[in-house]
Amino acid sequence: MSKARLLCLTAAIAAAMATTFPAQAKKQQQQQQQTTYGTVAYRASVLHFTGDPAVTQQPYEYYEDGVLLVGSDGKVKTVGPASTVLAANQNVQVVDYRGRLIVPGFIDSHVHYPQTEMIGSFGEQLLEWLNTYTFPTEKQFGNKDYARGVARTFIGELVKNGTTTALVMGTVHPESVDALFEEAATRNMRIIAGKVMMDRNAPDYLLDTPETSYADSKALIQRWHKRGRALYAVTPRFAPTSTPEQLTMAGKLLQEYPDVYMHTHISENKSEIAWVQELFPASAGYLDVYNSFGLSRKRSVYAHGVHLREDEFASLASTGAAIAFCPTSNLFLGSGLFDLQQAEKHGVKVGMGTDVGAGTSFSALRTMGEAYKVIQLHKAFTDTPADKKPLTALKSFYLSTLGAARALDLEDKIGSFKAGNEADFVVLNPNATELLKFRSAKATSLEEKLFVLQTLGDDRAVERTYIMGKRQ
């Protein structure tokens, strides 16, 4: 029997079943679609990075008319020119996004989900801002139902903005972490998160102890780390809110569970740095405090690093720790200007972070736009402006995809379209607004098109978000 006749017979049987046994027919149809369209070809312009644009001569692959081929397991099968990939895969479903740009899902290297509801709070710098806004807000997260509602909004905002992975701070309450991981699991989303450890210099209603922070964190690690796509981060908030005893317990957790993350803040604000020196007078600096408790290593991520010294950059590179560059919040709180070129000089891994709620947008595109301004200002106010280079659009997109994946030690899973990677990706529409459409039409190179997107784009430019090959 010919293939055409077999297909006709199959359709006739399906039609007869639909009349007699509608439920069974629907189930069979779904199974047939899964078999026929197990592999899907997404056709669009496709971009992903293979290296750091600052150090690699050809750091990306770009296909003007390309195909991203995703298997039924939600992983990348291949990427390449449409003519080549489709010729080799003729019996696959094709989803046509021509006129759009497909990139790997954005990765947020530092964000606070409990601060979603206080985003855009007026008029303070870091330490005052924590006491005025952050701590009172976080008090509510001991109520899991409350935390779950905020987690749902938070995850929804990430997805709407094309963010498919995030390194997230919860609150001191274990319930806050449970609520976040549970919500992320409904979308099969990769989230790295942890309960804040904080036993001093905060309101009594937010304090734990070295012993309870250790016990609660250990229980959360055992409950969530590597369950599905969830990963755990040991999370001392920052040095001023943890006693030496608590930081010792954080180091103990890292020794007991060497594949978990460590997530904290460093050198965000000059007053903060002075405070750390007062609290730890024997230390040789802010980073030395963390180093002395064994907290710097691969999968340690330090948010901000605005005022790091050169020897501290060198130390971070030697331990394999990473920095989350958070331009929007650094500008919003008046914290200062991160020196990206120093990080590059020393080979420190860097990812982009929104730092909501001090950061004022969930959008990776808007965050890239603010990063460009930070580097421009750094060039304007440095003693050696000729040595400073503008932040290119290629580097910006790298920091939000492969660069962030490397910072999180997840390069073998996300951040690029390497075969076998998890198919988290975003479909960007360069014509999403009238202004974008008008300006994009004038762009003559890939880098100019990307720069227009990061300068004028926001969540409206994110047409679709896919997690493990599934449209959200």
WOMO-V422747 format. One record per residue. N is the residue number from 1. PHI is phi in whole degrees, -180 to 180 (NA if undefined). Layout:
# WOMO-V422747
n:N phi:PHI
n:N phi:PHI
This chain:
# WOMO-V422747
n:1 phi:NA
n:2 phi:-70
n:3 phi:-61
n:4 phi:-64
n:5 phi:-66
n:6 phi:-63
n:7 phi:-64
n:8 phi:-63
n:9 phi:-63
n:10 phi:-61
n:11 phi:-64
n:12 phi:-65
n:13 phi:-62
n:14 phi:-62
n:15 phi:-66
n:16 phi:-65
n:17 phi:-65
n:18 phi:-62
n:19 phi:-78
n:20 phi:-90
n:21 phi:-130
n:22 phi:-59
n:23 phi:-66
n:24 phi:-64
n:25 phi:-64
n:26 phi:-63
n:27 phi:-63
n:28 phi:-63
n:29 phi:-63
n:30 phi:-64
n:31 phi:-65
n:32 phi:-65
n:33 phi:-64
n:34 phi:-65
n:35 phi:-73
n:36 phi:-69
n:37 phi:-113
n:38 phi:-62
n:39 phi:-109
n:40 phi:-122
n:41 phi:-104
n:42 phi:-99
n:43 phi:-103
n:44 phi:-173
n:45 phi:-73
n:46 phi:-128
n:47 phi:-133
n:48 phi:-152
n:49 phi:-104
n:50 phi:-116
n:51 phi:-164
n:52 phi:-81
n:53 phi:-59
n:54 phi:-76
n:55 phi:-131
n:56 phi:-111
n:57 phi:-66
n:58 phi:-124
n:59 phi:-89
n:60 phi:-147
n:61 phi:-117
n:62 phi:-136
n:63 phi:-125
n:64 phi:-59
n:65 phi:-119
n:66 phi:-120
n:67 phi:-136
n:68 phi:-102
n:69 phi:-101
n:70 phi:-118
n:71 phi:-82
n:72 phi:-67
n:73 phi:-86
n:74 phi:77
n:75 phi:-118
n:76 phi:-70
n:77 phi:-94
n:78 phi:-167
n:79 phi:-144
n:80 phi:173
n:81 phi:-61
n:82 phi:-58
n:83 phi:-60
n:84 phi:-75
n:85 phi:-68
n:86 phi:-71
n:87 phi:-65
n:88 phi:-87
n:89 phi:-139
n:90 phi:-81
n:91 phi:-108
n:92 phi:-117
n:93 phi:-71
n:94 phi:-112
n:95 phi:-103
n:96 phi:-93
n:97 phi:-118
n:98 phi:-58
n:99 phi:93
n:100 phi:-115
n:101 phi:-123
n:102 phi:-99
n:103 phi:-132
n:104 phi:-58
n:105 phi:-57
n:106 phi:-71
n:107 phi:-119
n:108 phi:-96
n:109 phi:-83
n:110 phi:-167
n:111 phi:-158
n:112 phi:-111
n:113 phi:-69
n:114 phi:-65
n:115 phi:-90
n:116 phi:-55
n:117 phi:-79
n:118 phi:-115
n:119 phi:-59
n:120 phi:79
n:121 phi:-84
n:122 phi:-84
n:123 phi:83
n:124 phi:-135
n:125 phi:-95
n:126 phi:-50
n:127 phi:-67
n:128 phi:-68
n:129 phi:-64
n:130 phi:-60
n:131 phi:-71
n:132 phi:-78
n:133 phi:-117
n:134 phi:-67
n:135 phi:-62
n:136 phi:-61
n:137 phi:-66
n:138 phi:-70
n:139 phi:-56
n:140 phi:-76
n:141 phi:-86
n:142 phi:-72
n:143 phi:-90
n:144 phi:-65
n:145 phi:-62
n:146 phi:-65
n:147 phi:-61
n:148 phi:-63
n:149 phi:-63
n:150 phi:-69
n:151 phi:-60
n:152 phi:-64
n:153 phi:-64
n:154 phi:-59
n:155 phi:-62
n:156 phi:-61
n:157 phi:-69
n:158 phi:-58
n:159 phi:-62
n:160 phi:-59
n:161 phi:-97
n:162 phi:84
n:163 phi:-89
n:164 phi:-114
n:165 phi:-141
n:166 phi:-149
n:167 phi:-99
n:168 phi:-124
n:169 phi:-94
n:170 phi:-90
n:171 phi:-116
n:172 phi:-69
n:173 phi:-86
n:174 phi:-57
n:175 phi:-58
n:176 phi:-65
n:177 phi:-74
n:178 phi:-56
n:179 phi:-62
n:180 phi:-66
n:181 phi:-63
n:182 phi:-64
n:183 phi:-68
n:184 phi:-63
n:185 phi:-65
n:186 phi:-66
n:187 phi:-112
n:188 phi:57
n:189 phi:-94
n:190 phi:-82
n:191 phi:-127
n:192 phi:-111
n:193 phi:-153
n:194 phi:-160
n:195 phi:-75
n:196 phi:-66
n:197 phi:-103
n:198 phi:-159
n:199 phi:-120
n:200 phi:-162
n:201 phi:55
n:202 phi:-154
n:203 phi:-58
n:204 phi:-54
n:205 phi:-71
n:206 phi:-115
n:207 phi:-90
n:208 phi:-112
n:209 phi:-130
n:210 phi:-55
n:211 phi:-72
n:212 phi:-71
n:213 phi:-65
n:214 phi:-66
n:215 phi:-64
n:216 phi:-65
n:217 phi:-64
n:218 phi:-62
n:219 phi:-64
n:220 phi:-68
n:221 phi:-60
n:222 phi:-66
n:223 phi:-82
n:224 phi:-121
n:225 phi:-63
n:226 phi:68
n:227 phi:-87
n:228 phi:63
n:229 phi:-103
n:230 phi:-76
n:231 phi:-135
n:232 phi:-107
n:233 phi:-125
n:234 phi:-66
n:235 phi:-134
n:236 phi:-68
n:237 phi:-57
n:238 phi:-166
n:239 phi:-51
n:240 phi:-63
n:241 phi:-101
n:242 phi:-129
n:243 phi:-74
n:244 phi:-55
n:245 phi:-64
n:246 phi:-72
n:247 phi:-64
n:248 phi:-62
n:249 phi:-66
n:250 phi:-62
n:251 phi:-63
n:252 phi:-63
n:253 phi:-61
n:254 phi:-67
n:255 phi:-70
n:256 phi:-75
n:257 phi:-129
n:258 phi:-67
n:259 phi:-100
n:260 phi:-84
n:261 phi:-100
n:262 phi:-126
n:263 phi:-135
n:264 phi:-157
n:265 phi:-110
n:266 phi:-154
n:267 phi:47
n:268 phi:-87
n:269 phi:-142
n:270 phi:-65
n:271 phi:-66
n:272 phi:-61
n:273 phi:-62
n:274 phi:-63
n:275 phi:-65
n:276 phi:-60
n:277 phi:-64
n:278 phi:-67
n:279 phi:-75
n:280 phi:-127
n:281 phi:-64
n:282 phi:-82
n:283 phi:-77
n:284 phi:-92
n:285 phi:146
n:286 phi:-59
n:287 phi:-64
n:288 phi:-61
n:289 phi:-59
n:290 phi:-66
n:291 phi:-59
n:292 phi:-68
n:293 phi:-106
n:294 phi:72
n:295 phi:-96
n:296 phi:-99
n:297 phi:-170
n:298 phi:-60
n:299 phi:76
n:300 phi:-95
n:301 phi:-123
n:302 phi:-105
n:303 phi:-78
n:304 phi:91
n:305 phi:62
n:306 phi:-64
n:307 phi:-116
n:308 phi:-66
n:309 phi:-82
n:310 phi:-63
n:311 phi:-67
n:312 phi:-74
n:313 phi:-59
n:314 phi:-63
n:315 phi:-65
n:316 phi:-60
n:317 phi:-64
n:318 phi:-69
n:319 phi:-92
n:320 phi:83
n:321 phi:-74
n:322 phi:-128
n:323 phi:-117
n:324 phi:-97
n:325 phi:-84
n:326 phi:-120
n:327 phi:-64
n:328 phi:-64
n:329 phi:-72
n:330 phi:-63
n:331 phi:-74
n:332 phi:-63
n:333 phi:-90
n:334 phi:66
n:335 phi:-78
n:336 phi:140
n:337 phi:-121
n:338 phi:-67
n:339 phi:-95
n:340 phi:-63
n:341 phi:-67
n:342 phi:-65
n:343 phi:-62
n:344 phi:-63
n:345 phi:-58
n:346 phi:-94
n:347 phi:75
n:348 phi:-82
n:349 phi:-72
n:350 phi:-135
n:351 phi:-125
n:352 phi:-89
n:353 phi:-131
n:354 phi:-84
n:355 phi:53
n:356 phi:-58
n:357 phi:-94
n:358 phi:-66
n:359 phi:-69
n:360 phi:-105
n:361 phi:-158
n:362 phi:-80
n:363 phi:-77
n:364 phi:-64
n:365 phi:-64
n:366 phi:-66
n:367 phi:-64
n:368 phi:-60
n:369 phi:-61
n:370 phi:-70
n:371 phi:-62
n:372 phi:-58
n:373 phi:-67
n:374 phi:-59
n:375 phi:-68
n:376 phi:-63
n:377 phi:-67
n:378 phi:-61
n:379 phi:-65
n:380 phi:-70
n:381 phi:-108
n:382 phi:-85
n:383 phi:-75
n:384 phi:-128
n:385 phi:-61
n:386 phi:-66
n:387 phi:-83
n:388 phi:-96
n:389 phi:-114
n:390 phi:-62
n:391 phi:-81
n:392 phi:-78
n:393 phi:-65
n:394 phi:-61
n:395 phi:-66
n:396 phi:-61
n:397 phi:-67
n:398 phi:-62
n:399 phi:-64
n:400 phi:-97
n:401 phi:-130
n:402 phi:-64
n:403 phi:-61
n:404 phi:-67
n:405 phi:-62
n:406 phi:-67
n:407 phi:-60
n:408 phi:-95
n:409 phi:58
n:410 phi:-125
n:411 phi:-60
n:412 phi:-82
n:413 phi:-126
n:414 phi:-141
n:415 phi:97
n:416 phi:-151
n:417 phi:-102
n:418 phi:-61
n:419 phi:-56
n:420 phi:96
n:421 phi:-70
n:422 phi:-69
n:423 phi:-84
n:424 phi:-95
n:425 phi:-153
n:426 phi:-129
n:427 phi:-105
n:428 phi:-101
n:429 phi:-109
n:430 phi:-72
n:431 phi:-114
n:432 phi:-65
n:433 phi:-126
n:434 phi:-60
n:435 phi:-68
n:436 phi:-59
n:437 phi:-61
n:438 phi:-64
n:439 phi:-74
n:440 phi:-63
n:441 phi:-64
n:442 phi:-91
n:443 phi:-76
n:444 phi:-112
n:445 phi:-136
n:446 phi:-59
n:447 phi:-65
n:448 phi:-67
n:449 phi:-62
n:450 phi:-66
n:451 phi:-66
n:452 phi:-63
n:453 phi:-61
n:454 phi:-77
n:455 phi:-88
n:456 phi:-111
n:457 phi:-87
n:458 phi:-158
n:459 phi:-62
n:460 phi:-67
n:461 phi:-81
n:462 phi:-90
n:463 phi:-78
n:464 phi:-146
n:465 phi:-125
n:466 phi:-119
n:467 phi:-121
n:468 phi:51
n:469 phi:77
n:470 phi:-106
n:471 phi:-66
n:472 phi:-93
